[in-house]
Amino acid sequence: MAREQVTEILAEMVANVLTIAVAPGERVETGDTVVLLESMKMEIPVIAEAPGVVTEVRVSPGDVVQEGDLLVALTRA
């Protein structure tokens, strides 16, 4: 039986969360935008680096995230 792998999508910088593009249970593909951040008046899309199913969204629009904060968790079979 294959074990599920969890992929964590982390913030790469201090930023404000503008929008969340995914919800738990939703399937994403490599390259899909999962969260849109804003830092220094620039919009920064955070993309999935692997396909999977969203198991957790840890942020909400308006949140301020720090470098290394968990944004979204995906499960890959």
N, C-alpha and C positions, 0 to 999 in steps of 0.2 A: 504494500500500500504506500503510495507516494505521500510524502509530508508536504504540507503547504509551506511556502516561503513567504515571509512578511517583508515587504519593501517599505521603508520609511522615507517619506519625502520631507526634507528638512529645509528650513529657511537658511539662505546663504549669507544674509546680512540683516541688520536692523531695518525694519520697514513697517509700513502700515498695510493691513489687509484691505484691499479694495473690494474684491468679489471672490466668491467660491464658485467654481465651475462644475463641481461634482457633488454627489451625495452618496451616503452609504448604500451599498448594494449595486451601484452603477459600475459597469465595465469600462475600463479605459485602455487605450492602446498607447504604445510608445510614441511620444511626441505630443500627446494631448495636453492641453493646458488644464491644470487642476486648480490653481489659485492665481490670482492676479494681485501682485504687491505694488506698493508705491514707495519710492525712496528718493528724496531730493527732487521731487516733482517729475520723476521718470517712472513710467509703468514697467514693471518687470514680470513677465509671465513665468510661472513655475510649471515645468512640464514633467510628465511621467517619463522616467527613463526605461521603464519596462511595462509590459501589459499586465493587467490584473483587475481585481474587483476591489472597490473601495470598501474598507472595513471600518474606517474611522476618519472623521474630519475633526481636527482638534482646534480649529480657529473659526472666528466669525468676522464678517465685515466690520471694520473699525478697530479691530484688535491691533496692538503693536507687538510685533514678534522680534525676538532677538536671534542672532546668529546661532544656528544649531537647534532651534525650537522645532518640534514635530508639527508639521502642517497637516499631512494626510498619510494614512497607512493603507497599503494595498496588500492583498493576499494573492499569491500566484501558486497554482497547483503544479 
